Amino acid sequence: MHPGIAANQQRLFLAFVAELRPHVRRDSALPRRIKELLARQRAIGSRDRKLYRELIYTWLRFLPWTDPLLDSDPVTAAKVIAWLAPELKPTSPYRAAFCADWPAVPATLAEKAEFLTSQVSGLKFQVSELLPSWFADHCPAAFTSPHLDALNARANVWVRLQCIDRNLVFDEFRGKQWTWETAPDFPDALCLPPNAEVANTDAYRRGFIEIQDLGSQLVLATAPIPPGGRWLDACAGAGGKSLQLARLLGDHGHVDATDIRLEILEELRDRAQRARLTNVRITNSPDAAYDGVLVDAPCSGSGTWRRQPHLKWYVKPETIASFTRTQLEILTTQAPRVKPGGLLIYATCSMSRHENHDVVAAFLQAQPDFKPEPAADTHGGTFDGLGTTLLPGTRNTDGFYAATLRRST
């Protein structure tokens, strides 16, 4: 790359950071702001947009390491961010232009911190800084290896296969020179490279695959869900778990899907049609009694911090306290819809014990006709007596929690 081009890219990246910095701790929708910011730059091509996006998200991921430098030495800050950025086709020439005199990025955060401390005068890079200190009370394990490393790494793309002839998917992926890994105990799950643009594939458009993190897929796999039942997905959102649940229940089963965000249910309708699923019904008026109710509750999203690193700096203890009240309210509202003997599954994409174990404990104390059941399979997660926590370092997933509660007969 010509030095002048790299210098211009660095200047523009630093200008983007300067525009975004005031909003990092105040804007929960920062990714939308980033997307709009890059979209306004009509003079840059798609590859440069991908470069700036990777650099911006690397900056957010390592914010405590780079923000002090942005104030005192922005050029060195930009070099640190370039070095920490993933080695991808859009980033490779830029990284080579600025980091050729530095070694390859080591695998662990501890090694990264040690190297940067040796190179940047006056700063000591601490691994523990990369999560907010107050979160140690919520999930101590998140601050330990391998989970801390996973939380501060670029996330892979997981998909769920939903076709009989898998070669229809595999042949297209091979044509794109994508490599993938499978989960031995979950053969419908494929792990693809972080930069795999799955939504642009023919397999996705034809409904042969759905984009769904393995951790999300494992939520339903922790519960004993027999085929043929009638279920309610009470917080369906865009419907990833609704579609998975519909397939688990089979042709003789049925899923009602609802959400207070009516507009997002249109995406679920499109996805169900694309997947050729006829046993999913979108409704604003759920029935009174179901064999099972899934409450995939709104939460702080701490389990998704590797995908949404801005949330590490936006979420506060009071944010989580607010979510716990909402989560308990939703559970309490939906519990009467479970038939006697039926299941209530509570799930979050949070790692906070306050949103997970504590919410379930409070619910059970107020609802004695529900009892917790051990996980049918923890899939590597940890069962705490009420529910199962799956942390990112265990299986290269987002963080999730799932509790299976059965109503008395």
C-alpha positions as a Markdown table, in Angstrom:
| # | Residue | x | y | z |
|---|---|---|---|---|
| 1 | Met | 0.0 | 0.0 | 0.0 |
| 2 | His | 1.2 | 3.5 | -0.8 |
| 3 | Pro | 2.3 | 5.3 | 2.4 |
| 4 | Gly | 0.1 | 8.3 | 1.5 |
| 5 | Ile | -3.0 | 6.1 | 1.2 |
| 6 | Ala | -2.4 | 4.5 | 4.5 |
| 7 | Ala | -1.8 | 7.9 | 6.2 |
| 8 | Asn | -5.1 | 9.2 | 4.8 |
| 9 | Gln | -6.9 | 6.1 | 6.0 |
| 10 | Gln | -5.4 | 6.6 | 9.5 |
| 11 | Arg | -6.5 | 10.2 | 9.6 |
| 12 | Leu | -10.0 | 9.4 | 8.5 |
| 13 | Phe | -10.2 | 6.6 | 11.1 |
| 14 | Leu | -9.1 | 8.9 | 13.9 |
| 15 | Ala | -11.7 | 11.5 | 12.7 |
| 16 | Phe | -14.4 | 8.7 | 13.0 |
| 17 | Val | -13.2 | 7.9 | 16.5 |
| 18 | Ala | -13.3 | 11.6 | 17.5 |
| 19 | Glu | -16.9 | 11.8 | 16.3 |
| 20 | Leu | -18.0 | 8.6 | 18.1 |
| 21 | Arg | -16.2 | 9.0 | 21.4 |
| 22 | Pro | -18.7 | 11.3 | 23.1 |
| 23 | His | -21.5 | 8.7 | 22.5 |
| 24 | Val | -19.8 | 5.4 | 23.6 |
| 25 | Arg | -21.1 | 5.4 | 27.1 |
| 26 | Arg | -24.4 | 7.1 | 26.3 |
| 27 | Asp | -25.8 | 5.4 | 23.2 |
| 28 | Ser | -27.0 | 1.8 | 23.4 |
| 29 | Ala | -27.6 | 1.9 | 19.6 |
| 30 | Leu | -24.0 | 2.8 | 18.8 |
| 31 | Pro | -23.7 | 0.2 | 16.0 |
| 32 | Arg | -26.5 | 2.1 | 14.1 |
| 33 | Arg | -24.6 | 5.3 | 14.6 |
| 34 | Ile | -21.4 | 3.7 | 13.3 |
| 35 | Lys | -23.3 | 2.3 | 10.2 |
| 36 | Glu | -24.8 | 5.8 | 9.5 |
| 37 | Leu | -21.4 | 7.5 | 9.9 |
| 38 | Leu | -19.8 | 5.1 | 7.4 |
| 39 | Ala | -22.7 | 5.4 | 5.0 |
| 40 | Arg | -22.3 | 9.1 | 4.8 |
| 41 | Gln | -18.7 | 8.7 | 3.4 |
| 42 | Arg | -19.8 | 8.2 | -0.2 |
| 43 | Ala | -16.2 | 8.7 | -1.5 |
| 44 | Ile | -14.9 | 5.5 | 0.1 |
| 45 | Gly | -15.5 | 2.0 | -1.3 |
| 46 | Ser | -16.9 | -1.1 | 0.4 |
| 47 | Arg | -13.5 | -2.5 | 1.3 |
| 48 | Asp | -12.5 | 0.7 | 3.1 |
| 49 | Arg | -15.8 | 0.7 | 4.9 |
| 50 | Lys | -15.1 | -2.8 | 6.1 |
| 51 | Leu | -11.6 | -1.7 | 7.2 |
| 52 | Tyr | -13.0 | 1.3 | 9.2 |
| 53 | Arg | -15.7 | -0.9 | 10.8 |
| 54 | Glu | -13.1 | -3.5 | 12.0 |
| 55 | Leu | -10.8 | -0.7 | 13.3 |
| 56 | Ile | -13.7 | 1.0 | 15.1 |
| 57 | Tyr | -14.9 | -2.2 | 16.8 |
| 58 | Thr | -11.3 | -3.1 | 17.8 |
| 59 | Trp | -11.1 | 0.4 | 19.4 |
| 60 | Leu | -14.3 | -0.3 | 21.3 |
| 61 | Arg | -13.2 | -3.8 | 22.3 |
| 62 | Phe | -9.9 | -2.4 | 23.8 |
| 63 | Leu | -11.2 | 1.0 | 24.9 |
| 64 | Pro | -9.3 | 1.2 | 28.2 |
| 65 | Trp | -6.1 | 0.4 | 26.5 |
| 66 | Thr | -6.5 | 3.0 | 23.7 |
| 67 | Asp | -8.5 | 5.9 | 25.1 |
| 68 | Pro | -5.6 | 7.3 | 27.2 |
| 69 | Leu | -3.4 | 7.2 | 24.1 |
| 70 | Leu | -6.0 | 8.9 | 21.9 |
| 71 | Asp | -5.7 | 12.0 | 24.1 |
| 72 | Ser | -1.9 | 12.0 | 24.4 |
| 73 | Asp | -0.6 | 10.3 | 21.2 |
| 74 | Pro | -3.3 | 9.5 | 18.7 |
| 75 | Val | -0.8 | 8.2 | 16.1 |
| 76 | Thr | 0.5 | 5.5 | 18.5 |
| 77 | Ala | -3.1 | 4.8 | 19.5 |
| 78 | Ala | -4.0 | 4.2 | 15.9 |
| 79 | Lys | -1.0 | 1.8 | 15.6 |
| 80 | Val | -2.0 | -0.1 | 18.7 |
| 81 | Ile | -5.6 | -0.5 | 17.3 |
| 82 | Ala | -4.2 | -1.6 | 13.9 |
| 83 | Trp | -2.1 | -4.2 | 15.6 |
| 84 | Leu | -5.0 | -5.5 | 17.7 |
| 85 | Ala | -7.4 | -5.6 | 14.7 |
| 86 | Pro | -8.1 | -9.0 | 13.1 |
| 87 | Glu | -6.1 | -10.0 | 10.1 |
| 88 | Leu | -8.6 | -9.9 | 7.3 |
| 89 | Lys | -8.5 | -9.0 | 3.6 |
| 90 | Pro | -9.8 | -5.5 | 4.2 |
| 91 | Thr | -7.4 | -4.9 | 7.2 |
| 92 | Ser | -4.3 | -6.6 | 5.9 |
| 93 | Pro | -2.7 | -3.8 | 3.8 |
| 94 | Tyr | -3.4 | -1.2 | 6.5 |
| 95 | Arg | -1.9 | -3.4 | 9.3 |
| 96 | Ala | 1.1 | -4.1 | 7.2 |
| 97 | Ala | 1.7 | -0.3 | 6.6 |
| 98 | Phe | 1.7 | 0.5 | 10.3 |
| 99 | Cys | 2.7 | -2.7 | 12.2 |
| 100 | Ala | 5.4 | -4.2 | 10.1 |
| 101 | Asp | 8.0 | -3.6 | 12.8 |
| 102 | Trp | 5.8 | -5.4 | 15.4 |
| 103 | Pro | 5.4 | -9.2 | 15.8 |
| 104 | Ala | 2.3 | -11.2 | 15.0 |
| 105 | Val | -0.4 | -10.7 | 17.6 |
| 106 | Pro | -0.1 | -13.3 | 20.3 |
| 107 | Ala | -3.0 | -15.5 | 21.2 |
| 108 | Thr | -3.7 | -14.5 | 24.7 |
| 109 | Leu | -4.7 | -11.1 | 26.2 |
| 110 | Ala | -1.9 | -11.5 | 28.8 |
| 111 | Glu | 0.7 | -11.7 | 26.0 |
| 112 | Lys | -0.9 | -8.8 | 24.2 |
| 113 | Ala | -0.8 | -6.7 | 27.3 |
| 114 | Glu | 2.8 | -7.6 | 28.1 |
| 115 | Phe | 4.0 | -6.7 | 24.6 |
| 116 | Leu | 2.1 | -3.3 | 24.5 |
| 117 | Thr | 3.5 | -2.4 | 27.9 |
| 118 | Ser | 7.0 | -3.0 | 26.6 |
| 119 | Gln | 6.4 | -0.8 | 23.5 |
| 120 | Val | 4.3 | 2.1 | 24.8 |
| 121 | Ser | 6.1 | 4.3 | 27.2 |
| 122 | Gly | 4.4 | 5.4 | 30.4 |
| 123 | Leu | 1.4 | 3.0 | 30.2 |
| 124 | Lys | 0.8 | -0.4 | 31.8 |
| 125 | Phe | -1.8 | -2.4 | 29.9 |
| 126 | Gln | -4.0 | -4.4 | 32.3 |
| 127 | Val | -6.0 | -7.4 | 31.1 |
| 128 | Ser | -8.6 | -6.9 | 33.9 |
| 129 | Glu | -9.4 | -3.4 | 32.5 |
| 130 | Leu | -11.1 | -4.9 | 29.4 |
| 131 | Leu | -14.3 | -5.6 | 31.4 |
| 132 | Pro | -16.0 | -3.1 | 33.7 |
| 133 | Ser | -14.7 | -3.7 | 37.2 |
| 134 | Trp | -18.2 | -3.7 | 38.8 |
| 135 | Phe | -19.1 | -6.7 | 36.7 |
| 136 | Ala | -16.8 | -9.0 | 38.8 |
| 137 | Asp | -19.7 | -9.2 | 41.3 |
| 138 | His | -22.0 | -10.4 | 38.6 |
| 139 | Cys | -19.8 | -13.0 | 36.9 |
| 140 | Pro | -16.3 | -13.6 | 38.4 |
| 141 | Ala | -15.6 | -16.3 | 35.8 |
| 142 | Ala | -15.8 | -13.8 | 33.0 |
| 143 | Phe | -12.5 | -12.3 | 34.2 |
| 144 | Thr | -10.6 | -15.6 | 33.9 |
| 145 | Ser | -9.2 | -17.5 | 31.0 |
| 146 | Pro | -10.5 | -18.7 | 28.6 |
| 147 | His | -13.7 | -16.5 | 28.9 |
| 148 | Leu | -12.0 | -13.1 | 29.1 |
| 149 | Asp | -10.0 | -13.9 | 26.0 |
| 150 | Ala | -13.1 | -15.0 | 24.2 |
| 151 | Leu | -15.0 | -11.9 | 25.3 |
| 152 | Asn | -12.3 | -9.7 | 23.7 |
| 153 | Ala | -11.9 | -11.6 | 20.5 |
| 154 | Arg | -13.8 | -11.2 | 17.2 |
| 155 | Ala | -16.8 | -13.6 | 17.3 |
| 156 | Asn | -17.2 | -16.4 | 14.7 |
| 157 | Val | -20.4 | -16.7 | 12.7 |
| 158 | Trp | -22.6 | -19.7 | 13.7 |
| 159 | Val | -25.3 | -21.1 | 11.5 |
| 160 | Arg | -28.0 | -23.7 | 12.0 |
| 161 | Leu | -28.6 | -26.1 | 9.1 |
| 162 | Gln | -32.2 | -26.7 | 8.2 |
| 163 | Cys | -32.1 | -28.7 | 5.0 |
| 164 | Ile | -31.9 | -32.4 | 4.2 |
| 165 | Asp | -29.2 | -32.3 | 1.5 |
| 166 | Arg | -26.3 | -30.5 | 3.3 |
| 167 | Asn | -24.2 | -30.5 | 0.2 |
| 168 | Leu | -26.4 | -27.7 | -1.1 |
| 169 | Val | -24.8 | -25.6 | 1.7 |
| 170 | Phe | -21.3 | -27.1 | 1.8 |
| 171 | Asp | -20.7 | -26.8 | -1.9 |
| 172 | Glu | -21.5 | -23.0 | -1.8 |
| 173 | Phe | -19.3 | -22.5 | 1.2 |
| 174 | Arg | -16.4 | -24.4 | -0.5 |
| 175 | Gly | -16.9 | -22.1 | -3.5 |
| 176 | Lys | -16.4 | -19.1 | -1.3 |
| 177 | Gln | -13.3 | -20.8 | 0.2 |
| 178 | Trp | -14.8 | -20.7 | 3.7 |
| 179 | Thr | -13.7 | -23.2 | 6.2 |
| 180 | Trp | -16.0 | -24.4 | 9.0 |
| 181 | Glu | -16.2 | -26.5 | 12.1 |
| 182 | Thr | -19.0 | -28.6 | 13.4 |
| 183 | Ala | -20.2 | -29.3 | 16.9 |
| 184 | Pro | -20.0 | -33.1 | 17.5 |
| 185 | Asp | -23.0 | -33.1 | 19.9 |
| 186 | Phe | -25.0 | -30.6 | 17.8 |
| 187 | Pro | -24.5 | -31.6 | 14.1 |
| 188 | Asp | -26.8 | -28.9 | 12.7 |
| 189 | Ala | -24.5 | -26.2 | 13.9 |
| 190 | Leu | -21.6 | -24.9 | 11.8 |
| 191 | Cys | -18.9 | -22.4 | 12.9 |
| 192 | Leu | -17.7 | -20.1 | 10.2 |
| 193 | Pro | -15.0 | -17.4 | 10.0 |
| 194 | Pro | -15.9 | -14.1 | 11.6 |
| 195 | Asn | -16.0 | -12.3 | 8.2 |
| 196 | Ala | -18.3 | -14.9 | 6.5 |
| 197 | Glu | -21.1 | -12.8 | 4.9 |
| 198 | Val | -23.6 | -15.6 | 5.3 |
| 199 | Ala | -26.7 | -13.3 | 4.7 |
| 200 | Asn | -25.4 | -12.9 | 1.1 |
| 201 | Thr | -25.4 | -16.6 | 0.3 |
| 202 | Asp | -27.9 | -18.5 | -1.8 |
| 203 | Ala | -28.2 | -21.0 | 1.1 |
| 204 | Tyr | -29.4 | -18.3 | 3.4 |
| 205 | Arg | -31.8 | -16.8 | 0.8 |
| 206 | Arg | -33.3 | -20.2 | 0.1 |
| 207 | Gly | -33.8 | -21.0 | 3.8 |
| 208 | Phe | -31.2 | -23.8 | 4.0 |
| 209 | Ile | -29.5 | -22.1 | 7.0 |
| 210 | Glu | -30.3 | -19.7 | 9.7 |
| 211 | Ile | -27.7 | -17.4 | 11.4 |
| 212 | Gln | -27.9 | -18.4 | 15.1 |
| 213 | Asp | -25.1 | -18.5 | 17.6 |
| 214 | Leu | -24.5 | -22.0 | 19.0 |
| 215 | Gly | -25.1 | -20.7 | 22.5 |
| 216 | Ser | -28.6 | -19.6 | 21.4 |
| 217 | Gln | -29.2 | -23.0 | 19.8 |
| 218 | Leu | -28.1 | -24.7 | 23.1 |
| 219 | Val | -30.8 | -22.9 | 25.1 |
| 220 | Leu | -33.5 | -25.2 | 23.9 |
| 221 | Ala | -31.2 | -28.2 | 24.0 |
| 222 | Thr | -30.9 | -27.9 | 27.8 |
| 223 | Ala | -34.6 | -28.8 | 28.2 |
| 224 | Pro | -36.5 | -32.0 | 27.5 |
| 225 | Ile | -38.8 | -30.8 | 24.7 |
| 226 | Pro | -40.8 | -33.7 | 23.2 |
| 227 | Pro | -42.2 | -33.4 | 19.7 |
| 228 | Gly | -45.8 | -32.5 | 19.0 |
| 229 | Gly | -46.5 | -30.0 | 21.7 |
| 230 | Arg | -48.0 | -26.5 | 21.6 |
| 231 | Trp | -45.6 | -23.8 | 22.7 |
| 232 | Leu | -45.5 | -20.0 | 23.1 |
| 233 | Asp | -42.4 | -18.0 | 22.4 |
| 234 | Ala | -43.4 | -15.0 | 24.5 |
| 235 | Cys | -40.4 | -12.7 | 23.6 |
| 236 | Ala | -39.9 | -14.0 | 20.0 |
| 237 | Gly | -38.1 | -11.0 | 18.6 |
| 238 | Ala | -36.8 | -11.8 | 15.1 |
| 239 | Gly | -37.5 | -15.5 | 15.8 |
| 240 | Gly | -34.3 | -17.5 | 15.8 |
| 241 | Lys | -35.5 | -19.7 | 18.7 |
| 242 | Ser | -39.0 | -19.7 | 17.4 |
| 243 | Leu | -37.8 | -21.3 | 14.2 |
| 244 | Gln | -35.6 | -23.8 | 16.0 |
| 245 | Leu | -38.4 | -24.7 | 18.4 |
| 246 | Ala | -40.8 | -25.2 | 15.5 |
| 247 | Arg | -38.4 | -27.7 | 14.0 |
| 248 | Leu | -37.9 | -29.5 | 17.3 |
| 249 | Leu | -41.7 | -29.9 | 17.7 |
| 250 | Gly | -42.1 | -31.2 | 14.2 |
| 251 | Asp | -45.1 | -31.3 | 11.9 |
| 252 | His | -47.5 | -32.2 | 14.7 |
| 253 | Gly | -46.3 | -29.4 | 17.0 |
| 254 | His | -47.1 | -25.7 | 16.9 |
| 255 | Val | -45.4 | -22.4 | 18.0 |
| 256 | Asp | -47.2 | -19.2 | 18.8 |
| 257 | Ala | -44.8 | -16.3 | 18.6 |
| 258 | Thr | -45.4 | -12.9 | 20.1 |
| 259 | Asp | -43.4 | -9.8 | 21.2 |
| 260 | Ile | -44.2 | -6.3 | 22.4 |
| 261 | Arg | -42.1 | -5.0 | 19.4 |
| 262 | Leu | -44.6 | -5.7 | 16.7 |
| 263 | Glu | -42.4 | -4.4 | 13.9 |
| 264 | Ile | -39.7 | -7.0 | 14.5 |
| 265 | Leu | -42.2 | -9.9 | 14.2 |
| 266 | Glu | -42.3 | -9.1 | 10.4 |
| 267 | Glu | -38.8 | -10.4 | 10.2 |
| 268 | Leu | -39.9 | -13.6 | 11.9 |
| 269 | Arg | -42.7 | -13.9 | 9.4 |
| 270 | Asp | -40.2 | -13.6 | 6.5 |
| 271 | Arg | -37.8 | -16.1 | 8.1 |
| 272 | Ala | -40.5 | -18.7 | 8.7 |
| 273 | Gln | -41.7 | -18.4 | 5.1 |
| 274 | Arg | -38.1 | -18.7 | 3.8 |
| 275 | Ala | -37.6 | -21.8 | 6.0 |
| 276 | Arg | -40.9 | -23.3 | 4.7 |
| 277 | Leu | -42.2 | -23.7 | 8.3 |
| 278 | Thr | -46.0 | -23.8 | 8.5 |
| 279 | Asn | -46.3 | -24.5 | 12.2 |
| 280 | Val | -45.4 | -21.0 | 13.4 |
| 281 | Arg | -48.1 | -18.5 | 14.0 |
| 282 | Ile | -47.5 | -14.8 | 14.9 |
| 283 | Thr | -50.1 | -13.6 | 17.3 |
| 284 | Asn | -50.9 | -10.6 | 19.5 |
| 285 | Ser | -53.3 | -12.7 | 21.6 |
| 286 | Pro | -51.7 | -15.8 | 23.0 |
| 287 | Asp | -53.8 | -18.6 | 24.2 |
| 288 | Ala | -54.4 | -19.4 | 27.9 |
| 289 | Ala | -52.6 | -22.7 | 28.1 |
| 290 | Tyr | -49.5 | -24.2 | 26.4 |
| 291 | Asp | -47.4 | -27.3 | 26.9 |
| 292 | Gly | -44.5 | -25.0 | 27.2 |
| 293 | Val | -43.7 | -21.3 | 27.2 |
| 294 | Leu | -40.3 | -19.9 | 26.3 |
| 295 | Val | -39.3 | -16.5 | 27.9 |
| 296 | Asp | -36.1 | -15.4 | 26.1 |
| 297 | Ala | -36.2 | -12.2 | 28.2 |
| 298 | Pro | -34.8 | -8.8 | 27.3 |
| 299 | Cys | -31.5 | -8.4 | 29.2 |
| 300 | Ser | -28.3 | -6.4 | 29.4 |
| 301 | Gly | -26.7 | -8.4 | 26.6 |
| 302 | Ser | -23.5 | -9.0 | 28.5 |
| 303 | Gly | -23.2 | -12.4 | 26.9 |
| 304 | Thr | -22.9 | -10.7 | 23.5 |
| 305 | Trp | -20.1 | -8.3 | 24.5 |
| 306 | Arg | -17.7 | -9.8 | 22.0 |
| 307 | Arg | -20.2 | -9.0 | 19.2 |
| 308 | Gln | -21.3 | -5.7 | 20.7 |
| 309 | Pro | -18.3 | -4.4 | 22.6 |
| 310 | His | -19.8 | -0.9 | 23.1 |
| 311 | Leu | -22.2 | -2.5 | 25.6 |
| 312 | Lys | -19.3 | -3.1 | 28.0 |
| 313 | Trp | -19.1 | 0.6 | 28.5 |
| 314 | Tyr | -22.7 | 1.5 | 28.2 |
| 315 | Val | -24.3 | -1.0 | 30.6 |
| 316 | Lys | -24.2 | 0.0 | 34.3 |
| 317 | Pro | -25.3 | -1.8 | 37.5 |
| 318 | Glu | -28.5 | 0.2 | 37.5 |
| 319 | Thr | -29.1 | -1.0 | 33.9 |
| 320 | Ile | -29.0 | -4.6 | 35.1 |
| 321 | Ala | -31.2 | -3.8 | 38.1 |
| 322 | Ser | -33.8 | -2.3 | 35.8 |
| 323 | Phe | -33.7 | -5.4 | 33.6 |
| 324 | Thr | -34.2 | -7.8 | 36.5 |
| 325 | Arg | -37.4 | -6.1 | 37.4 |
| 326 | Thr | -38.7 | -6.4 | 33.8 |
| 327 | Gln | -37.6 | -10.1 | 33.6 |
| 328 | Leu | -39.4 | -11.1 | 36.8 |
| 329 | Glu | -42.5 | -9.2 | 35.6 |
| 330 | Ile | -42.5 | -11.1 | 32.3 |
| 331 | Leu | -42.0 | -14.5 | 33.9 |
| 332 | Thr | -44.8 | -13.7 | 36.3 |
| 333 | Thr | -47.1 | -12.6 | 33.5 |
| 334 | Gln | -46.4 | -15.6 | 31.3 |
| 335 | Ala | -46.4 | -18.4 | 34.0 |
| 336 | Pro | -50.2 | -18.8 | 34.0 |
| 337 | Arg | -50.1 | -19.7 | 30.3 |
| 338 | Val | -48.2 | -22.9 | 31.1 |
| 339 | Lys | -50.5 | -26.0 | 31.5 |
| 340 | Pro | -50.2 | -28.1 | 34.7 |
| 341 | Gly | -47.2 | -30.4 | 34.1 |
| 342 | Gly | -45.9 | -28.1 | 31.4 |
| 343 | Leu | -42.5 | -26.3 | 31.0 |
| 344 | Leu | -41.5 | -22.7 | 31.4 |
| 345 | Ile | -38.0 | -22.0 | 30.0 |
| 346 | Tyr | -36.4 | -18.8 | 31.1 |
| 347 | Ala | -33.4 | -17.6 | 29.0 |
| 348 | Thr | -31.1 | -14.6 | 28.7 |
| 349 | Cys | -28.0 | -13.7 | 26.7 |
| 350 | Ser | -26.6 | -12.3 | 30.0 |
| 351 | Met | -23.7 | -13.5 | 32.2 |
| 352 | Ser | -25.0 | -11.7 | 35.2 |
| 353 | Arg | -26.1 | -13.8 | 38.1 |
| 354 | His | -28.5 | -11.0 | 39.1 |
| 355 | Glu | -30.4 | -11.4 | 35.7 |
| 356 | Asn | -30.1 | -15.2 | 35.8 |
| 357 | His | -30.1 | -17.2 | 39.0 |
| 358 | Asp | -31.5 | -14.4 | 41.2 |
| 359 | Val | -34.5 | -13.7 | 38.9 |
| 360 | Val | -35.3 | -17.4 | 38.8 |
| 361 | Ala | -35.0 | -17.7 | 42.6 |
| 362 | Ala | -37.3 | -14.7 | 43.1 |
| 363 | Phe | -39.8 | -16.1 | 40.7 |
| 364 | Leu | -39.8 | -19.6 | 42.4 |
| 365 | Gln | -40.2 | -18.0 | 45.8 |
| 366 | Ala | -43.4 | -16.3 | 44.6 |
| 367 | Gln | -44.7 | -19.2 | 42.4 |
| 368 | Pro | -44.5 | -22.4 | 44.5 |
| 369 | Asp | -46.3 | -24.4 | 41.8 |
| 370 | Phe | -43.2 | -24.2 | 39.7 |
| 371 | Lys | -40.1 | -26.3 | 40.4 |
| 372 | Pro | -36.6 | -26.2 | 38.7 |
| 373 | Glu | -35.5 | -29.2 | 36.7 |
| 374 | Pro | -31.9 | -30.2 | 36.1 |
| 375 | Ala | -30.7 | -29.5 | 32.6 |
| 376 | Ala | -31.3 | -32.4 | 30.2 |
| 377 | Asp | -27.8 | -31.7 | 28.9 |
| 378 | Thr | -25.6 | -28.8 | 30.0 |
| 379 | His | -23.5 | -29.0 | 26.8 |
| 380 | Gly | -20.5 | -27.8 | 28.7 |
| 381 | Gly | -22.3 | -25.2 | 30.7 |
| 382 | Thr | -22.5 | -25.0 | 34.5 |
| 383 | Phe | -25.8 | -25.9 | 36.3 |
| 384 | Asp | -26.3 | -23.7 | 39.4 |
| 385 | Gly | -29.2 | -25.6 | 40.9 |
| 386 | Leu | -31.7 | -23.5 | 39.0 |
| 387 | Gly | -30.3 | -23.0 | 35.5 |
| 388 | Thr | -27.3 | -23.5 | 33.3 |
| 389 | Thr | -24.8 | -20.8 | 32.4 |
| 390 | Leu | -22.8 | -21.2 | 29.2 |
| 391 | Leu | -19.8 | -18.8 | 29.1 |
| 392 | Pro | -18.1 | -17.7 | 25.8 |
| 393 | Gly | -14.7 | -19.5 | 26.4 |
| 394 | Thr | -16.3 | -22.9 | 26.8 |
| 395 | Arg | -17.5 | -23.5 | 23.3 |
| 396 | Asn | -16.6 | -20.3 | 21.4 |
| 397 | Thr | -20.2 | -18.9 | 21.7 |
| 398 | Asp | -22.0 | -15.9 | 23.2 |
| 399 | Gly | -22.9 | -16.2 | 26.8 |
| 400 | Phe | -26.3 | -17.6 | 27.7 |
| 401 | Tyr | -28.4 | -18.7 | 30.6 |
| 402 | Ala | -31.3 | -21.2 | 30.6 |
| 403 | Ala | -33.5 | -22.5 | 33.4 |
| 404 | Thr | -36.2 | -25.2 | 32.9 |
| 405 | Leu | -39.1 | -24.8 | 35.3 |
| 406 | Arg | -42.0 | -27.3 | 35.5 |
| 407 | Arg | -45.5 | -26.5 | 36.7 |
| 408 | Ser | -47.0 | -28.9 | 39.1 |
| 409 | Thr | -49.8 | -31.1 | 37.8 |
